[in-house]
Amino acid sequence: MQHARDRIREITARRRLPLHPQVIVEDLNLFLRGWMAYFRYGHSARRFSKIGRFAQERVAHFISRKHRRSRNFGWWVLMVSSPNRLGLISPYGIVVAPRAGRPWRERPNAAGERRR
């Protein structure tokens, strides 16, 4: 999870302030889609909500720095002014619950042989 936060910080870094917020959100969505697709199996809903909230905070902070306004302005632009939160994806509803009492795969290895 620390890697995801570091990557989000890197995407919303100060050196990227000249870019339009839509470009930042597109890059962030690209990373979040891949990260959530990898970790969607299991009990990861709480982690997804933390990462989703962190991404929203960083985008709001990015917007406020870009316009040299308060952080409340960034939240207002993200949540109120934009009908779809500038296109930022939501991590809710992506988690796939593990199957109770059944292994993840029918065979332990791809070819079915035992471990060496």
N, CA, C and O atoms as CSV, one atom per row, in Angstrom:
chain,resi,resn,atom,element,x,y,z
A,1,MET,N,N,0.811,-1.175,0.000
A,1,MET,CA,C,0.000,0.000,0.000
A,1,MET,C,C,0.871,1.261,0.000
A,1,MET,O,O,0.473,2.298,-0.531
A,2,GLN,N,N,2.024,1.165,0.581
A,2,GLN,CA,C,2.942,2.301,0.595
A,2,GLN,C,C,3.396,2.639,-0.824
A,2,GLN,O,O,3.556,3.810,-1.168
A,3,HIS,N,N,3.601,1.616,-1.639
A,3,HIS,CA,C,4.001,1.848,-3.026
A,3,HIS,C,C,2.901,2.611,-3.773
A,3,HIS,O,O,3.193,3.509,-4.563
A,4,ALA,N,N,1.653,2.257,-3.523
A,4,ALA,CA,C,0.546,2.949,-4.191
A,4,ALA,C,C,0.499,4.416,-3.773
A,4,ALA,O,O,0.306,5.293,-4.616
A,5,ARG,N,N,0.671,4.691,-2.487
A,5,ARG,CA,C,0.669,6.084,-2.028
A,5,ARG,C,C,1.841,6.858,-2.625
A,5,ARG,O,O,1.688,8.012,-3.027
A,6,ASP,N,N,3.006,6.226,-2.680
A,6,ASP,CA,C,4.164,6.891,-3.273
A,6,ASP,C,C,3.933,7.203,-4.751
A,6,ASP,O,O,4.302,8.273,-5.236
A,7,ARG,N,N,3.324,6.262,-5.452
A,7,ARG,CA,C,3.060,6.471,-6.880
A,7,ARG,C,C,2.032,7.582,-7.086
A,7,ARG,O,O,2.161,8.375,-8.019
A,8,ILE,N,N,1.013,7.649,-6.225
A,8,ILE,CA,C,0.017,8.719,-6.320
A,8,ILE,C,C,0.674,10.065,-6.044
A,8,ILE,O,O,0.371,11.054,-6.711
A,9,ARG,N,N,1.577,10.107,-5.059
A,9,ARG,CA,C,2.312,11.348,-4.786
A,9,ARG,C,C,3.149,11.765,-5.982
A,9,ARG,O,O,3.252,12.950,-6.298
A,10,GLU,N,N,3.746,10.782,-6.645
A,10,GLU,CA,C,4.577,11.065,-7.814
A,10,GLU,C,C,3.741,11.608,-8.972
A,10,GLU,O,O,4.176,12.513,-9.684
A,11,ILE,N,N,2.552,11.062,-9.158
A,11,ILE,CA,C,1.677,11.514,-10.242
A,11,ILE,C,C,1.168,12.927,-9.979
A,11,ILE,O,O,1.014,13.709,-10.917
A,12,THR,N,N,0.904,13.269,-8.709
A,12,THR,CA,C,0.371,14.588,-8.369
A,12,THR,C,C,1.448,15.515,-7.821
A,12,THR,O,O,1.150,16.406,-7.026
A,13,ALA,N,N,2.670,15.319,-8.227
A,13,ALA,CA,C,3.789,16.098,-7.698
A,13,ALA,C,C,3.734,17.557,-8.154
A,13,ALA,O,O,3.058,17.906,-9.122
A,14,ARG,N,N,4.450,18.367,-7.443
A,14,ARG,CA,C,4.485,19.807,-7.718
A,14,ARG,C,C,5.083,20.111,-9.093
A,14,ARG,O,O,4.681,21.079,-9.737
A,15,ARG,N,N,6.023,19.309,-9.543
A,15,ARG,CA,C,6.655,19.565,-10.835
A,15,ARG,C,C,5.684,19.374,-12.001
A,15,ARG,O,O,5.977,19.779,-13.126
A,16,ARG,N,N,4.523,18.754,-11.735
A,16,ARG,CA,C,3.522,18.540,-12.786
A,16,ARG,C,C,2.423,19.601,-12.764
A,16,ARG,O,O,1.410,19.450,-13.447
A,17,LEU,N,N,2.608,20.668,-11.992
A,17,LEU,CA,C,1.611,21.732,-11.899
A,17,LEU,C,C,1.274,22.391,-13.236
A,17,LEU,O,O,0.125,22.793,-13.419
A,18,PRO,N,N,2.209,22.525,-14.182
A,18,PRO,CA,C,1.822,23.135,-15.464
A,18,PRO,C,C,0.800,22.318,-16.254
A,18,PRO,O,O,0.141,22.855,-17.145
A,19,LEU,N,N,0.660,21.027,-15.940
A,19,LEU,CA,C,-0.290,20.192,-16.673
A,19,LEU,C,C,-1.722,20.471,-16.226
A,19,LEU,O,O,-1.962,20.925,-15.107
A,20,HIS,N,N,-2.646,20.196,-17.103
A,20,HIS,CA,C,-4.068,20.364,-16.807
A,20,HIS,C,C,-4.510,19.259,-15.833
A,20,HIS,O,O,-4.006,18.139,-15.919
A,21,PRO,N,N,-5.425,19.543,-14.924
A,21,PRO,CA,C,-5.874,18.508,-13.969
A,21,PRO,C,C,-6.461,17.265,-14.637
A,21,PRO,O,O,-6.384,16.171,-14.078
A,22,GLN,N,N,-7.044,17.420,-15.825
A,22,GLN,CA,C,-7.575,16.245,-16.519
A,22,GLN,C,C,-6.466,15.259,-16.879
A,22,GLN,O,O,-6.675,14.048,-16.821
A,23,VAL,N,N,-5.304,15.757,-17.246
A,23,VAL,CA,C,-4.168,14.891,-17.574
A,23,VAL,C,C,-3.709,14.146,-16.317
A,23,VAL,O,O,-3.379,12.962,-16.376
A,24,ILE,N,N,-3.692,14.840,-15.196
A,24,ILE,CA,C,-3.299,14.217,-13.931
A,24,ILE,C,C,-4.284,13.118,-13.563
A,24,ILE,O,O,-3.879,12.030,-13.152
A,25,VAL,N,N,-5.581,13.397,-13.709
A,25,VAL,CA,C,-6.603,12.405,-13.374
A,25,VAL,C,C,-6.512,11.206,-14.311
A,25,VAL,O,O,-6.704,10.073,-13.868
A,26,GLU,N,N,-6.229,11.420,-15.576
A,26,GLU,CA,C,-6.076,10.298,-16.512
A,26,GLU,C,C,-4.902,9.412,-16.115
A,26,GLU,O,O,-5.025,8.187,-16.127
A,27,ASP,N,N,-3.761,10.013,-15.762
A,27,ASP,CA,C,-2.610,9.235,-15.320
A,27,ASP,C,C,-2.918,8.485,-14.026
A,27,ASP,O,O,-2.525,7.331,-13.855
A,28,LEU,N,N,-3.615,9.146,-13.132
A,28,LEU,CA,C,-3.981,8.526,-11.861
A,28,LEU,C,C,-4.947,7.369,-12.082
A,28,LEU,O,O,-4.819,6.328,-11.437
A,29,ASN,N,N,-5.906,7.535,-12.978
A,29,ASN,CA,C,-6.846,6.457,-13.285
A,29,ASN,C,C,-6.132,5.256,-13.885
A,29,ASN,O,O,-6.457,4.112,-13.566
A,30,LEU,N,N,-5.174,5.509,-14.741
A,30,LEU,CA,C,-4.414,4.422,-15.353
A,30,LEU,C,C,-3.706,3.592,-14.284
A,30,LEU,O,O,-3.739,2.362,-14.319
A,31,PHE,N,N,-3.067,4.275,-13.338
A,31,PHE,CA,C,-2.392,3.563,-12.267
A,31,PHE,C,C,-3.389,2.841,-11.359
A,31,PHE,O,O,-3.179,1.679,-11.012
A,32,LEU,N,N,-4.464,3.516,-10.975
A,32,LEU,CA,C,-5.424,2.924,-10.041
A,32,LEU,C,C,-6.134,1.711,-10.638
A,32,LEU,O,O,-6.397,0.739,-9.929
A,33,ARG,N,N,-6.444,1.756,-11.919
A,33,ARG,CA,C,-7.088,0.602,-12.556
A,33,ARG,C,C,-6.193,-0.633,-12.481
A,33,ARG,O,O,-6.655,-1.722,-12.140
A,34,GLY,N,N,-4.933,-0.462,-12.796
A,34,GLY,CA,C,-4.013,-1.593,-12.740
A,34,GLY,C,C,-3.800,-2.091,-11.330
A,34,GLY,O,O,-3.773,-3.298,-11.093
A,35,TRP,N,N,-3.648,-1.184,-10.398
A,35,TRP,CA,C,-3.420,-1.562,-8.998
A,35,TRP,C,C,-4.633,-2.285,-8.431
A,35,TRP,O,O,-4.492,-3.294,-7.741
A,36,MET,N,N,-5.830,-1.766,-8.723
A,36,MET,CA,C,-7.042,-2.390,-8.190
A,36,MET,C,C,-7.357,-3.705,-8.880
A,36,MET,O,O,-7.924,-4.601,-8.255
A,37,ALA,N,N,-7.010,-3.846,-10.134
A,37,ALA,CA,C,-7.230,-5.119,-10.812
A,37,ALA,C,C,-6.346,-6.210,-10.210
A,37,ALA,O,O,-6.755,-7.367,-10.120
A,38,TYR,N,N,-5.158,-5.844,-9.809
A,38,TYR,CA,C,-4.247,-6.823,-9.215
A,38,TYR,C,C,-4.700,-7.238,-7.818
A,38,TYR,O,O,-4.622,-8.417,-7.470
A,39,PHE,N,N,-5.170,-6.291,-7.018
A,39,PHE,CA,C,-5.502,-6.564,-5.624
A,39,PHE,C,C,-6.996,-6.752,-5.362
A,39,PHE,O,O,-7.413,-6.703,-4.205
A,40,ARG,N,N,-7.809,-6.963,-6.383
A,40,ARG,CA,C,-9.248,-7.009,-6.152
A,40,ARG,C,C,-9.722,-8.299,-5.510
A,40,ARG,O,O,-10.825,-8.324,-4.965
A,41,TYR,N,N,-8.951,-9.362,-5.546
A,41,TYR,CA,C,-9.358,-10.624,-4.933
A,41,TYR,C,C,-9.025,-10.618,-3.457
A,41,TYR,O,O,-7.943,-10.186,-3.061
A,42,GLY,N,N,-9.937,-11.089,-2.654
A,42,GLY,CA,C,-9.674,-11.183,-1.226
A,42,GLY,C,C,-10.406,-10.118,-0.440
A,42,GLY,O,O,-11.421,-9.586,-0.887
A,43,HIS,N,N,-9.895,-9.818,0.710
A,43,HIS,CA,C,-10.519,-8.861,1.617
A,43,HIS,C,C,-9.772,-7.532,1.521
A,43,HIS,O,O,-8.992,-7.189,2.409
A,44,SER,N,N,-10.007,-6.798,0.462
A,44,SER,CA,C,-9.241,-5.579,0.229
A,44,SER,C,C,-10.108,-4.330,0.139
A,44,SER,O,O,-9.620,-3.289,-0.301
A,45,ALA,N,N,-11.371,-4.395,0.537
A,45,ALA,CA,C,-12.271,-3.241,0.423
A,45,ALA,C,C,-11.796,-2.080,1.287
A,45,ALA,O,O,-11.871,-0.925,0.868
A,46,ARG,N,N,-11.313,-2.375,2.479
A,46,ARG,CA,C,-10.846,-1.308,3.376
A,46,ARG,C,C,-9.624,-0.610,2.783
A,46,ARG,O,O,-9.509,0.614,2.851
A,47,ARG,N,N,-8.718,-1.389,2.207
A,47,ARG,CA,C,-7.525,-0.803,1.571
A,47,ARG,C,C,-7.911,0.054,0.378
A,47,ARG,O,O,-7.354,1.132,0.173
A,48,PHE,N,N,-8.869,-0.429,-0.410
A,48,PHE,CA,C,-9.316,0.339,-1.572
A,48,PHE,C,C,-9.929,1.666,-1.149
A,48,PHE,O,O,-9.692,2.687,-1.794
A,49,SER,N,N,-10.708,1.666,-0.080
A,49,SER,CA,C,-11.311,2.921,0.348
A,49,SER,C,C,-10.242,3.898,0.831
A,49,SER,O,O,-10.359,5.104,0.613
A,50,LYS,N,N,-9.194,3.382,1.490
A,50,LYS,CA,C,-8.108,4.259,1.933
A,50,LYS,C,C,-7.363,4.854,0.753
A,50,LYS,O,O,-7.063,6.048,0.744
A,51,ILE,N,N,-7.065,4.032,-0.240
A,51,ILE,CA,C,-6.345,4.519,-1.417
A,51,ILE,C,C,-7.220,5.476,-2.217
A,51,ILE,O,O,-6.724,6.478,-2.730
A,52,GLY,N,N,-8.508,5.185,-2.331
A,52,GLY,CA,C,-9.418,6.082,-3.045
A,52,GLY,C,C,-9.513,7.445,-2.383
A,52,GLY,O,O,-9.500,8.474,-3.057
A,53,ARG,N,N,-9.609,7.446,-1.060
A,53,ARG,CA,C,-9.666,8.708,-0.315
A,53,ARG,C,C,-8.345,9.483,-0.455
A,53,ARG,O,O,-8.345,10.704,-0.613
A,54,PHE,N,N,-7.227,8.755,-0.396
A,54,PHE,CA,C,-5.916,9.404,-0.544
A,54,PHE,C,C,-5.775,10.029,-1.930
A,54,PHE,O,O,-5.235,11.127,-2.064
A,55,ALA,N,N,-6.256,9.336,-2.956
A,55,ALA,CA,C,-6.185,9.875,-4.319
A,55,ALA,C,C,-7.038,11.136,-4.445
A,55,ALA,O,O,-6.630,12.100,-5.092
A,56,GLN,N,N,-8.223,11.130,-3.827
A,56,GLN,CA,C,-9.069,12.319,-3.858
A,56,GLN,C,C,-8.386,13.493,-3.158
A,56,GLN,O,O,-8.419,14.620,-3.652
A,57,GLU,N,N,-7.773,13.228,-2.014
A,57,GLU,CA,C,-7.077,14.285,-1.280
A,57,GLU,C,C,-5.944,14.876,-2.110
A,57,GLU,O,O,-5.772,16.094,-2.157
A,58,ARG,N,N,-5.176,14.015,-2.763
A,58,ARG,CA,C,-4.053,14.494,-3.555
A,58,ARG,C,C,-4.511,15.311,-4.768
A,58,ARG,O,O,-3.889,16.317,-5.109
A,59,VAL,N,N,-5.597,14.880,-5.420
A,59,VAL,CA,C,-6.106,15.634,-6.563
A,59,VAL,C,C,-6.635,16.989,-6.097
A,59,VAL,O,O,-6.391,18.003,-6.751
A,60,ALA,N,N,-7.357,17.019,-4.978
A,60,ALA,CA,C,-7.859,18.290,-4.448
A,60,ALA,C,C,-6.699,19.210,-4.076
A,60,ALA,O,O,-6.749,20.414,-4.331
A,61,HIS,N,N,-5.665,18.647,-3.478
A,61,HIS,CA,C,-4.495,19.449,-3.114
A,61,HIS,C,C,-3.779,19.957,-4.366
A,61,HIS,O,O,-3.305,21.093,-4.392
A,62,PHE,N,N,-3.700,19.122,-5.399
A,62,PHE,CA,C,-3.082,19.518,-6.660
A,62,PHE,C,C,-3.836,20.703,-7.275
A,62,PHE,O,O,-3.220,21.668,-7.727
A,63,ILE,N,N,-5.164,20.625,-7.290
A,63,ILE,CA,C,-5.975,21.696,-7.864
A,63,ILE,C,C,-5.797,22.991,-7.076
A,63,ILE,O,O,-5.690,24.071,-7.657
A,64,SER,N,N,-5.765,22.874,-5.755
A,64,SER,CA,C,-5.605,24.077,-4.933
A,64,SER,C,C,-4.235,24.719,-5.144
A,64,SER,O,O,-4.126,25.945,-5.160
A,65,ARG,N,N,-3.192,23.908,-5.307
A,65,ARG,CA,C,-1.864,24.472,-5.569
A,65,ARG,C,C,-1.793,25.092,-6.959
A,65,ARG,O,O,-1.166,26.134,-7.152
A,66,LYS,N,N,-2.440,24.446,-7.921
A,66,LYS,CA,C,-2.401,24.966,-9.286
A,66,LYS,C,C,-3.046,26.341,-9.378
A,66,LYS,O,O,-2.554,27.211,-10.097
A,67,HIS,N,N,-4.127,26.542,-8.665
A,67,HIS,CA,C,-4.844,27.815,-8.722
A,67,HIS,C,C,-4.451,28.762,-7.591
A,67,HIS,O,O,-5.010,29.852,-7.465
A,68,ARG,N,N,-3.490,28.343,-6.771
A,68,ARG,CA,C,-3.001,29.149,-5.648
A,68,ARG,C,C,-4.148,29.592,-4.740
A,68,ARG,O,O,-4.267,30.762,-4.377
A,69,ARG,N,N,-4.979,28.623,-4.390
A,69,ARG,CA,C,-6.117,28.878,-3.531
A,69,ARG,C,C,-6.047,27.929,-2.336
A,69,ARG,O,O,-5.101,27.150,-2.215
A,70,SER,N,N,-7.037,27.992,-1.464
A,70,SER,CA,C,-7.048,27.125,-0.279
A,70,SER,C,C,-7.385,25.685,-0.680
A,70,SER,O,O,-7.858,25.426,-1.787
A,71,ARG,N,N,-7.136,24.781,0.224
A,71,ARG,CA,C,-7.433,23.385,-0.051
A,71,ARG,C,C,-8.946,23.170,-0.176
A,71,ARG,O,O,-9.390,22.265,-0.881
A,72,ASN,N,N,-9.725,23.996,0.505
A,72,ASN,CA,C,-11.180,23.903,0.372
A,72,ASN,C,C,-11.619,24.168,-1.067
A,72,ASN,O,O,-12.590,23.578,-1.542
A,73,PHE,N,N,-10.907,25.052,-1.755
A,73,PHE,CA,C,-11.216,25.305,-3.161
A,73,PHE,C,C,-10.989,24.043,-3.988
A,73,PHE,O,O,-11.785,23.734,-4.875
A,74,GLY,N,N,-9.917,23.316,-3.707
A,74,GLY,CA,C,-9.646,22.070,-4.419
A,74,GLY,C,C,-10.748,21.043,-4.190
A,74,GLY,O,O,-11.172,20.360,-5.123
A,75,TRP,N,N,-11.211,20.937,-2.945
A,75,TRP,CA,C,-12.313,20.012,-2.647
A,75,TRP,C,C,-13.584,20.462,-3.342
A,75,TRP,O,O,-14.341,19.632,-3.846
A,76,TRP,N,N,-13.829,21.766,-3.376
A,76,TRP,CA,C,-15.036,22.270,-4.029
A,76,TRP,C,C,-15.019,21.944,-5.518
A,76,TRP,O,O,-16.029,21.510,-6.072
A,77,VAL,N,N,-13.884,22.150,-6.161
A,77,VAL,CA,C,-13.779,21.839,-7.593
A,77,VAL,C,C,-13.973,20.351,-7.824
A,77,VAL,O,O,-14.656,19.954,-8.767
A,78,LEU,N,N,-13.387,19.535,-6.986
A,78,LEU,CA,C,-13.445,18.084,-7.172
A,78,LEU,C,C,-14.834,17.532,-6.901
A,78,LEU,O,O,-15.322,16.698,-7.665
A,79,MET,N,N,-15.476,17.971,-5.842
A,79,MET,CA,C,-16.731,17.347,-5.422
A,79,MET,C,C,-17.987,18.083,-5.891
A,79,MET,O,O,-18.987,17.439,-6.208
A,80,VAL,N,N,-17.958,19.406,-5.942
A,80,VAL,CA,C,-19.177,20.165,-6.225
A,80,VAL,C,C,-19.215,20.656,-7.663
A,80,VAL,O,O,-20.213,20.464,-8.359
A,81,SER,N,N,-18.164,21.273,-8.102
A,81,SER,CA,C,-18.151,21.894,-9.412
A,81,SER,C,C,-18.174,20.865,-10.543
A,81,SER,O,O,-18.808,21.087,-11.574
A,82,SER,N,N,-17.500,19.767,-10.354
A,82,SER,CA,C,-17.429,18.731,-11.382
A,82,SER,C,C,-18.475,17.654,-11.100
A,82,SER,O,O,-18.498,17.109,-9.996
A,83,PRO,N,N,-19.337,17.332,-12.060
A,83,PRO,CA,C,-20.381,16.339,-11.790
A,83,PRO,C,C,-19.855,14.916,-11.604
A,83,PRO,O,O,-20.503,14.107,-10.939
A,84,ASN,N,N,-18.707,14.598,-12.171
A,84,ASN,CA,C,-18.178,13.239,-12.056
A,84,ASN,C,C,-16.796,13.206,-11.408
A,84,ASN,O,O,-15.999,12.316,-11.707
A,85,ARG,N,N,-16.502,14.151,-10.533
A,85,ARG,CA,C,-15.221,14.241,-9.816
A,85,ARG,C,C,-14.042,14.269,-10.782
A,85,ARG,O,O,-13.030,13.607,-10.553
A,86,LEU,N,N,-14.172,15.027,-11.850
A,86,LEU,CA,C,-13.138,15.195,-12.886
A,86,LEU,C,C,-12.781,13.890,-13.585
A,86,LEU,O,O,-11.747,13.808,-14.248
A,87,GLY,N,N,-13.621,12.870,-13.447
A,87,GLY,CA,C,-13.372,11.585,-14.083
A,87,GLY,C,C,-12.558,10.623,-13.247
A,87,GLY,O,O,-12.177,9.560,-13.738
A,88,LEU,N,N,-12.278,10.960,-12.000
A,88,LEU,CA,C,-11.511,10.078,-11.115
A,88,LEU,C,C,-12.337,8.832,-10.807
A,88,LEU,O,O,-13.485,8.940,-10.376
A,89,ILE,N,N,-11.761,7.659,-11.023
A,89,ILE,CA,C,-12.515,6.429,-10.819
A,89,ILE,C,C,-12.719,6.159,-9.340
A,89,ILE,O,O,-11.948,6.612,-8.493
A,90,SER,N,N,-13.761,5.418,-9.052
A,90,SER,CA,C,-14.083,5.065,-7.677
A,90,SER,C,C,-13.682,3.618,-7.425
A,90,SER,O,O,-13.976,2.754,-8.251
A,91,PRO,N,N,-13.027,3.331,-6.320
A,91,PRO,CA,C,-12.598,1.958,-6.054
A,91,PRO,C,C,-13.685,1.093,-5.425
A,91,PRO,O,O,-13.423,-0.068,-5.110
A,92,TYR,N,N,-14.871,1.606,-5.235
A,92,TYR,CA,C,-15.918,0.876,-4.533
A,92,TYR,C,C,-16.633,-0.086,-5.464
A,92,TYR,O,O,-16.946,0.257,-6.605
A,93,GLY,N,N,-16.891,-1.292,-4.975
A,93,GLY,CA,C,-17.593,-2.300,-5.745
A,93,GLY,C,C,-16.707,-3.123,-6.655
A,93,GLY,O,O,-17.219,-3.834,-7.519
A,94,ILE,N,N,-15.407,-3.052,-6.493
A,94,ILE,CA,C,-14.477,-3.765,-7.364
A,94,ILE,C,C,-14.008,-5.077,-6.735
A,94,ILE,O,O,-13.571,-5.978,-7.450
A,95,VAL,N,N,-14.090,-5.195,-5.431
A,95,VAL,CA,C,-13.538,-6.348,-4.719
A,95,VAL,C,C,-14.330,-7.601,-5.053
A,95,VAL,O,O,-15.560,-7.586,-5.052
A,96,VAL,N,N,-13.618,-8.686,-5.337
A,96,VAL,CA,C,-14.215,-9.989,-5.576
A,96,VAL,C,C,-13.945,-10.839,-4.344
A,96,VAL,O,O,-12.791,-11.047,-3.968
A,97,ALA,N,N,-15.000,-11.326,-3.722
A,97,ALA,CA,C,-14.849,-12.105,-2.495
A,97,ALA,C,C,-14.222,-13.455,-2.806
A,97,ALA,O,O,-14.515,-14.047,-3.845
A,98,PRO,N,N,-13.358,-13.952,-1.915
A,98,PRO,CA,C,-12.776,-15.276,-2.130
A,98,PRO,C,C,-13.846,-16.355,-1.988
A,98,PRO,O,O,-14.829,-16.185,-1.268
A,99,ARG,N,N,-13.637,-17.454,-2.682
A,99,ARG,CA,C,-14.604,-18.555,-2.632
A,99,ARG,C,C,-14.378,-19.357,-1.364
A,99,ARG,O,O,-13.262,-19.806,-1.105
A,100,ALA,N,N,-15.397,-19.536,-0.592
A,100,ALA,CA,C,-15.274,-20.230,0.688
A,100,ALA,C,C,-15.066,-21.718,0.474
A,100,ALA,O,O,-15.822,-22.361,-0.254
A,101,GLY,N,N,-14.038,-22.265,1.112
A,101,GLY,CA,C,-13.788,-23.701,1.095
A,101,GLY,C,C,-13.237,-24.251,-0.197
A,101,GLY,O,O,-13.072,-25.465,-0.317
A,102,ARG,N,N,-12.947,-23.413,-1.162
A,102,ARG,CA,C,-12.399,-23.903,-2.427
A,102,ARG,C,C,-11.079,-23.208,-2.711
A,102,ARG,O,O,-10.917,-22.030,-2.395
A,103,PRO,N,N,-10.150,-23.916,-3.296
A,103,PRO,CA,C,-8.875,-23.268,-3.631
A,103,PRO,C,C,-9.064,-22.276,-4.775
A,103,PRO,O,O,-10.072,-22.309,-5.481
A,104,TRP,N,N,-8.080,-21.395,-4.947
A,104,TRP,CA,C,-8.152,-20.408,-6.009
A,104,TRP,C,C,-8.067,-21.061,-7.382
A,104,TRP,O,O,-8.693,-20.609,-8.340
A,105,ARG,N,N,-7.282,-22.130,-7.460
A,105,ARG,CA,C,-7.160,-22.860,-8.720
A,105,ARG,C,C,-7.505,-24.323,-8.472
A,105,ARG,O,O,-7.358,-24.831,-7.361
A,106,GLU,N,N,-7.960,-24.982,-9.513
A,106,GLU,CA,C,-8.265,-26.414,-9.390
A,106,GLU,C,C,-6.988,-27.215,-9.175
A,106,GLU,O,O,-6.938,-28.105,-8.326
A,107,ARG,N,N,-5.965,-26.895,-9.947
A,107,ARG,CA,C,-4.682,-27.567,-9.810
A,107,ARG,C,C,-3.688,-26.592,-9.191
A,107,ARG,O,O,-3.741,-25.396,-9.476
A,108,PRO,N,N,-2.778,-27.088,-8.346
A,108,PRO,CA,C,-1.859,-26.167,-7.679
A,108,PRO,C,C,-0.911,-25.447,-8.619
A,108,PRO,O,O,-0.595,-24.280,-8.386
A,109,ASN,N,N,-0.453,-26.095,-9.663
A,109,ASN,CA,C,0.442,-25.473,-10.634
A,109,ASN,C,C,-0.215,-25.480,-11.999
A,109,ASN,O,O,-1.231,-26.145,-12.204
A,110,ALA,N,N,0.348,-24.760,-12.909
A,110,ALA,CA,C,-0.258,-24.627,-14.229
A,110,ALA,C,C,-0.354,-25.967,-14.943
A,110,ALA,O,O,-1.369,-26.256,-15.578
A,111,ALA,N,N,0.675,-26.780,-14.850
A,111,ALA,CA,C,0.661,-28.067,-15.536
A,111,ALA,C,C,0.183,-29.191,-14.622
A,111,ALA,O,O,0.048,-30.329,-15.073
A,112,GLY,N,N,-0.072,-28.903,-13.364
A,112,GLY,CA,C,-0.601,-29.897,-12.454
A,112,GLY,C,C,0.459,-30.704,-11.717
A,112,GLY,O,O,0.109,-31.565,-10.910
A,113,GLU,N,N,1.735,-30.458,-11.965
A,113,GLU,CA,C,2.751,-31.246,-11.272
A,113,GLU,C,C,2.947,-30.744,-9.852
A,113,GLU,O,O,2.521,-29.644,-9.501
A,114,ARG,N,N,3.582,-31.550,-9.060
A,114,ARG,CA,C,3.823,-31.181,-7.668
A,114,ARG,C,C,4.988,-30.217,-7.558
A,114,ARG,O,O,5.776,-30.033,-8.486
A,115,ARG,N,N,5.061,-29.610,-6.385
A,115,ARG,CA,C,6.220,-28.747,-6.123
A,115,ARG,C,C,7.476,-29.558,-5.967
A,115,ARG,O,O,7.443,-30.705,-5.521
A,116,ARG,N,N,8.567,-28.965,-6.332
A,116,ARG,CA,C,9.842,-29.666,-6.209
A,116,ARG,C,C,10.547,-29.267,-4.965
A,116,ARG,O,O,11.643,-29.757,-4.692
